[in-house]
Amino acid sequence: MNNYAALFQAEGEEIIKLGQSISEEDFTHLLKTLEKNTNNVFLTGCGTSAMAARKVTHTLNVVGISAFYLNPSDAVHGGLGQVKKGDTVIFISKGGSTKELTSFDQNVKEKQAKIVAITENVDSVLAKNADLVVKVKVEKELDEFNMLATTSTLAVISLFDVIATILMKDENFTKKAFLLNHPSGKVGQRLAKDVRND
């Protein structure tokens, strides 16, 4: 096996391990939280976690969840005004103590929005203040220093890919509904053709 193929395999194996190790109770709680939520869902994070939060936001939107990315720096300068009672705010943070995020989690709590922490550190500040903690931990990042947020970021995205797929099935999400949310691009073309042929 060549070097790059081995790296692909290593990353894939970490995702498989996550599927085997993640708490079923916490996973189900997160699934039900999104399934039952009739308000808005906000996702927030810093650095690479922000990129994961943006991707998850898009995925949830596609399957009909009203999700929005909450920029941490904007949040503390008035952006928190969009968060209302009954909303869900999902904090994505590997270490769970990023000061840009811990600077406003209490504000979210006072607004009576539900706090979900996606982190590998269940003893972190965010985890202790959360209503639900989902531990997402990988044994090793892909780089030789075990520092670059690679596999851990993919693990968070994979978690919500699985959640979104289950939501589609549980909510009987049809191709027609999919097309209404995603009318353009190659996906839109395929969906339009399938809908016409159904």
Backbone hydrogen bonds in HBPLUS format (Angstrom, degrees):
<---DONOR---> <-ACCEPTOR-->    atom                        ^
c    i                          cat <-CA-CA->   ^        H-A-AA   ^      H-
h    n   atom  resd res      DA  || num        DHA   H-A  angle D-A-AA Bond
n    s   type  num  typ     dist DA aas  dist angle  dist       angle   num
A0006-ALA N   A0002-ASN O   3.06 MM   4  6.31 151.4  2.15 150.7 158.8     1
A0007-LEU N   A0003-ASN O   3.16 MM   4  6.50 142.5  2.31 141.9 151.6     2
A0008-PHE N   A0004-TYR O   3.06 MM   4  6.38 157.3  2.11 147.9 153.2     3
A0009-GLN N   A0005-ALA O   2.97 MM   4  6.22 159.1  2.02 146.7 152.7     4
A0010-ALA N   A0006-ALA O   2.88 MM   4  6.07 153.4  1.95 141.6 149.0     5
A0011-GLU N   A0007-LEU O   3.04 MM   4  6.24 161.2  2.08 150.2 154.0     6
A0012-GLY N   A0008-PHE O   3.01 MM   4  6.22 161.2  2.04 148.8 154.5     7
A0013-GLU N   A0009-GLN O   2.88 MM   4  6.09 152.8  1.95 150.0 157.3     8
A0014-GLU N   A0010-ALA O   3.21 MM   4  6.47 145.0  2.34 140.5 148.6     9
A0015-ILE N   A0011-GLU O   3.26 MM   4  6.65 150.8  2.35 146.6 153.8    10
A0016-ILE N   A0012-GLY O   3.06 MM   4  6.40 154.0  2.13 148.1 155.4    11
A0017-LYS N   A0013-GLU O   2.98 MM   4  6.22 154.4  2.05 143.8 150.5    12
A0018-LEU N   A0014-GLU O   3.00 MM   4  6.29 148.8  2.10 142.2 150.5    13
A0019-GLY N   A0015-ILE O   3.12 MM   4  6.44 157.0  2.18 148.3 153.1    14
A0020-GLN N   A0016-ILE O   3.24 MM   4  6.55 135.0  2.45 139.3 151.0    15
A0020-GLN N   A0017-LYS O   3.08 MM   3  5.10 131.0  2.33  95.2 108.7    16
A0021-SER N   A0017-LYS O   2.91 MM   4  6.08 134.8  2.11 145.6 158.7    17
A0021-SER N   A0018-LEU O   3.13 MM   3  5.07 129.3  2.40  94.9 108.5    18
A0022-ILE N   A0018-LEU O   2.91 MM   4  5.65 155.2  1.97 159.1 158.6    19
A0027-PHE N   A0023-SER O   2.90 MM   4  6.04 160.5  1.93 150.2 156.4    20
A0028-THR N   A0024-GLU O   2.91 MM   4  6.00 164.2  1.93 146.9 151.2    21
A0029-HIS N   A0025-GLU O   2.96 MM   4  6.13 153.2  2.03 143.5 151.5    22
A0030-LEU N   A0026-ASP O   2.96 MM   4  6.20 159.0  2.00 149.1 153.8    23
A0031-LEU N   A0027-PHE O   2.94 MM   4  6.20 160.9  1.97 150.5 156.3    24
A0032-LYS N   A0028-THR O   2.86 MM   4  6.07 165.2  1.88 153.1 156.4    25
A0033-THR N   A0029-HIS O   2.89 MM   4  6.03 149.5  1.98 143.7 152.7    26
A0034-LEU N   A0030-LEU O   3.11 MM   4  6.38 159.2  2.15 151.8 155.2    27
A0035-GLU N   A0031-LEU O   2.88 MM   4  6.02 150.4  1.97 145.4 155.2    28
A0036-LYS N   A0032-LYS O   2.86 MM   4  5.83 156.6  1.91 148.5 152.3    29
A0037-ASN N   A0033-THR O   3.14 MM   4  5.91 126.3  2.44 131.1 143.3    30
A0088-THR N   A0040-ASN O   3.06 MM  48  6.52 159.6  2.10 155.5 161.9    31
A0041-VAL N   A0066-SER O   2.89 MM  25  6.11 159.9  1.93 158.1 160.4    32
A0068-PHE N   A0041-VAL O   2.79 MM  27  6.29 144.1  1.92 152.6 164.7    33
A0042-PHE N   A0088-THR O   2.77 MM  46  6.20 163.0  1.80 161.8 167.8    34
A0090-ILE N   A0042-PHE O   2.69 MM  48  6.04 170.2  1.70 163.9 164.5    35
A0043-LEU N   A0068-PHE O   2.92 MM  25  6.31 153.7  1.99 156.2 162.9    36
A0070-LEU N   A0043-LEU O   2.83 MM  27  5.78 169.7  1.84 151.8 153.4    37
A0044-THR N   A0090-ILE O   2.93 MM  46  6.28 156.2  1.99 167.1 166.2    38
A0092-ILE N   A0044-THR O   2.89 MM  48  6.15 165.7  1.91 166.3 171.2    39
A0049-SER N   A0046-CYS O   3.09 MM   3  5.26 127.6  2.37 144.0 133.7    40
A0050-ALA N   A0047-GLY O   3.00 MM   3  5.27 134.2  2.21 101.8 114.3    41
A0051-MET N   A0048-THR O   3.04 MM   3  5.06 119.7  2.42  94.3 109.1    42
A0052-ALA N   A0048-THR O   3.03 MM   4  6.43 153.3  2.11 147.7 155.1    43
A0053-ALA N   A0049-SER O   2.85 MM   4  6.06 154.3  1.92 142.0 149.4    44
A0054-ARG N   A0050-ALA O   2.93 MM   4  6.18 152.4  2.01 145.8 152.5    45
A0055-LYS N   A0051-MET O   3.05 MM   4  6.31 156.1  2.11 144.9 151.1    46
A0056-VAL N   A0052-ALA O   2.90 MM   4  6.13 165.2  1.92 155.7 159.6    47
A0057-THR N   A0053-ALA O   2.91 MM   4  6.03 154.7  1.97 143.5 150.9    48
A0058-HIS N   A0054-ARG O   3.11 MM   4  6.37 158.9  2.15 145.2 149.6    49
A0059-THR N   A0055-LYS O   3.01 MM   4  6.32 162.3  2.04 151.9 156.7    50
A0060-LEU N   A0056-VAL O   2.92 MM   4  6.14 166.5  1.94 158.2 160.8    51
A0061-ASN N   A0057-THR O   2.98 MM   4  6.20 155.3  2.04 147.4 154.6    52
A0062-VAL N   A0058-HIS O   3.01 MM   4  6.29 158.3  2.06 154.0 158.9    53
A0063-VAL N   A0059-THR O   3.33 MM   4  6.69 147.5  2.45 144.1 151.5    54
A0065-ILE N   A0060-LEU O   2.83 MM   5  5.09 161.1  1.87 150.4 143.9    55
A0064-GLY N   A0061-ASN O   2.99 MM   3  5.13 161.5  2.02 111.9 114.1    56
A0067-ALA N   A0065-ILE O   2.90 MM   2  5.69 115.6  2.33 115.2  98.2    57
A0074-ASP N   A0071-ASN O   3.11 MM   3  5.28 119.9  2.49 102.6 117.5    58
A0075-ALA N   A0071-ASN O   2.76 MM   4  5.90 150.1  1.85 156.5 166.9    59
A0076-VAL N   A0072-PRO O   3.38 MM   4  6.63 156.5  2.43 149.6 150.8    60
A0077-HIS N   A0074-ASP O   3.00 MM   3  5.10 155.3  2.07 105.6 113.2    61
A0079-GLY N   A0074-ASP O   2.88 MM   5  5.24 153.1  1.95 148.1 139.9    62
A0080-LEU N   A0075-ALA O   3.15 MM   5  4.79 138.3  2.34 131.8 122.2    63
A0081-GLY N   A0078-GLY O   3.04 MM   3  5.83 166.1  2.06 122.2 126.3    64
A0082-GLN N   A0079-GLY O   3.26 MM   3  6.19 174.4  2.26 123.3 124.5    65
A0083-VAL N   A0080-LEU O   3.01 MM   3  5.42 155.5  2.07 112.0 119.5    66
A0087-ASP N   A0084-LYS O   3.07 MM   3  5.66 162.2  2.10 137.3 138.5    67
A0086-GLY N   A0112-GLN O   3.11 MM  26  6.36 168.1  2.12 130.9 132.3    68
A0114-LYS N   A0087-ASP O   2.79 MM  27  6.21 154.6  1.86 164.5 158.4    69
A0089-VAL N   A0114-LYS O   2.76 MM  25  6.08 169.7  1.77 176.6 177.3    70
A0116-VAL N   A0089-VAL O   2.93 MM  27  6.17 165.1  1.95 152.8 153.6    71
A0091-PHE N   A0116-VAL O   2.74 MM  25  6.07 160.3  1.78 174.4 175.7    72
A0118-ILE N   A0091-PHE O   2.82 MM  27  6.10 170.3  1.83 171.9 172.3    73
A0093-SER N   A0118-ILE O   3.04 MM  25  6.29 169.0  2.05 163.9 166.7    74
A0120-GLU N   A0094-LYS O   3.14 MM  26  5.50 165.0  2.17 133.5 138.2    75
A0126-LEU N   A0096-GLY O   2.94 MM  30  5.26 170.2  1.95 168.5 166.4    76
A0101-LEU N   A0098-THR O   2.92 MM   3  5.52 142.7  2.06 115.9 126.3    77
A0102-THR N   A0098-THR O   2.95 MM   4  6.20 162.7  1.98 154.1 159.8    78
A0103-SER N   A0099-LYS O   3.02 MM   4  5.80 124.4  2.34 136.3 145.6    79
A0104-PHE N   A0101-LEU O   3.23 MM   3  5.97 171.5  2.23 117.7 120.3    80
A0108-VAL N   A0104-PHE O   3.17 MM   4  6.52 152.1  2.25 148.3 155.1    81
A0109-LYS N   A0105-ASP O   3.03 MM   4  6.35 151.1  2.12 142.3 150.2    82
A0110-GLU N   A0106-GLN O   2.92 MM   4  6.19 155.8  1.98 147.9 153.8    83
A0111-LYS N   A0107-ASN O   3.08 MM   4  6.32 133.6  2.30 137.6 149.6    84
A0111-LYS N   A0108-VAL O   3.19 MM   3  5.11 130.5  2.45  91.9 105.2    85
A0113-ALA N   A0108-VAL O   3.31 MM   5  5.84 170.8  2.32 159.7 159.0    86
A0112-GLN N   A0109-LYS O   2.90 MM   3  5.09 156.3  1.96 108.2 114.8    87
A0131-ASP N   A0115-ILE O   2.83 MM  16  5.28 148.2  1.93 133.6 143.6    88
A0132-LEU N   A0115-ILE O   3.20 MM  17  6.62 143.2  2.35 154.7 161.1    89
A0117-ALA N   A0132-LEU O   2.87 MM  15  6.32 162.3  1.90 161.4 166.9    90
A0134-VAL N   A0117-ALA O   2.90 MM  17  6.26 166.7  1.91 165.9 169.8    91
A0119-THR N   A0134-VAL O   3.24 MM  15  6.54 150.1  2.33 145.8 154.6    92
A0136-VAL N   A0119-THR O   2.98 MM  17  5.61 150.2  2.07 118.6 128.0    93
A0124-SER N   A0121-ASN O   3.22 MM   3  5.44 160.8  2.26 114.1 114.7    94
A0128-LYS N   A0124-SER O   3.00 MM   4  6.20 158.4  2.05 149.5 154.9    95
A0129-ASN N   A0125-VAL O   3.19 MM   4  6.41 139.6  2.37 143.9 154.0    96
A0129-ASN N   A0126-LEU O   3.22 MM   3  5.26 130.6  2.48  95.5 108.3    97
A0130-ALA N   A0127-ALA O   3.22 MM   3  5.12 155.9  2.29  99.8 107.1    98
A0146-ASN N   A0143-ASP O   3.11 MM   3  5.35 156.0  2.17 109.1 116.5    99
A0150-THR N   A0148-LEU O   2.72 MM   2  5.69 114.0  2.16 120.0 103.0   100
A0154-LEU N   A0150-THR O   3.08 MM   4  6.41 163.7  2.11 154.0 158.6   101
A0155-ALA N   A0151-THR O   2.86 MM   4  6.04 146.4  1.97 145.6 155.3   102
A0156-VAL N   A0152-SER O   3.27 MM   4  6.55 151.6  2.36 140.2 145.3   103
A0157-ILE N   A0153-THR O   3.13 MM   4  6.46 165.8  2.15 152.5 156.2   104
A0158-SER N   A0154-LEU O   2.78 MM   4  5.95 155.1  1.84 148.8 156.4   105
A0159-LEU N   A0155-ALA O   2.97 MM   4  6.18 151.0  2.05 144.1 151.2   106
A0160-PHE N   A0156-VAL O   3.30 MM   4  6.67 160.0  2.34 150.5 153.3   107
A0161-ASP N   A0157-ILE O   2.88 MM   4  6.12 139.5  2.04 144.4 157.2   108
A0162-VAL N   A0158-SER O   2.98 MM   4  6.20 158.6  2.03 152.4 156.1   109
A0163-ILE N   A0159-LEU O   3.02 MM   4  6.31 157.8  2.07 142.6 149.4   110
A0164-ALA N   A0160-PHE O   2.86 MM   4  5.90 166.3  1.88 142.8 146.5   111
A0165-THR N   A0161-ASP O   3.03 MM   4  6.18 154.6  2.10 142.1 149.0   112
A0166-ILE N   A0162-VAL O   3.03 MM   4  6.27 157.1  2.08 151.7 157.2   113
A0167-LEU N   A0163-ILE O   2.89 MM   4  6.14 158.0  1.94 152.8 159.7   114
A0168-MET N   A0164-ALA O   2.97 MM   4  6.19 154.5  2.04 147.0 153.0   115
A0169-LYS N   A0165-THR O   3.33 MM   4  6.61 153.4  2.41 138.9 144.8   116
A0170-ASP N   A0166-ILE O   2.82 MM   4  6.07 171.2  1.83 160.5 163.0   117
A0171-GLU N   A0167-LEU O   2.86 MM   4  5.79 154.9  1.92 149.6 155.4   118
A0173-PHE N   A0168-MET O   2.79 MM   5  4.78 170.3  1.80 155.4 155.9   119
A0172-ASN N   A0169-LYS O   3.17 MM   3  5.11 161.9  2.21 103.7 108.2   120
A0178-PHE N   A0174-THR O   2.93 MM   4  6.20 155.2  2.00 145.1 152.8   121
A0179-LEU N   A0175-LYS O   2.82 MM   4  6.03 153.7  1.89 144.6 151.3   122
A0180-LEU N   A0176-LYS O   3.04 MM   4  6.33 147.8  2.15 142.2 150.4   123
A0181-ASN N   A0177-ALA O   3.23 MM   4  6.53 145.0  2.36 142.7 150.9   124
A0181-ASN N   A0178-PHE O   3.15 MM   3  5.29 125.8  2.46  97.4 110.8   125
A0182-HIS N   A0178-PHE O   2.82 MM   4  5.93 133.5  2.04 143.2 157.9   126
A0188-GLY N   A0184-SER O   3.15 MM   4  4.46 143.1  2.29 124.1 122.0   127
A0189-GLN N   A0185-GLY O   3.01 MM   4  6.33 155.2  2.07 150.7 157.8   128
A0190-ARG N   A0186-LYS O   3.01 MM   4  6.27 162.7  2.04 150.9 154.7   129
A0191-LEU N   A0187-VAL O   2.89 MM   4  6.12 163.3  1.92 154.4 159.5   130
A0192-ALA N   A0188-GLY O   2.88 MM   4  6.00 162.6  1.91 148.7 153.6   131
A0193-LYS N   A0189-GLN O   3.06 MM   4  6.25 159.0  2.11 146.0 151.6   132
A0194-ASP N   A0190-ARG O   2.94 MM   4  6.18 160.3  1.98 149.3 154.9   133
A0195-VAL N   A0191-LEU O   2.81 MM   4  6.00 163.6  1.83 157.7 161.8   134
A0196-ARG N   A0192-ALA O   3.01 MM   4  6.15 156.9  2.07 144.6 150.7   135
A0197-ASN N   A0193-LYS O   3.07 MM   4  6.26 146.5  2.19 142.9 152.0   136
A0198-ASP N   A0194-ASP O   2.96 MM   4  6.13 121.5  2.32 141.5 156.4   137
A0198-ASP N   A0195-VAL O   3.32 MM   3  5.20 144.0  2.46  93.5 103.5   138
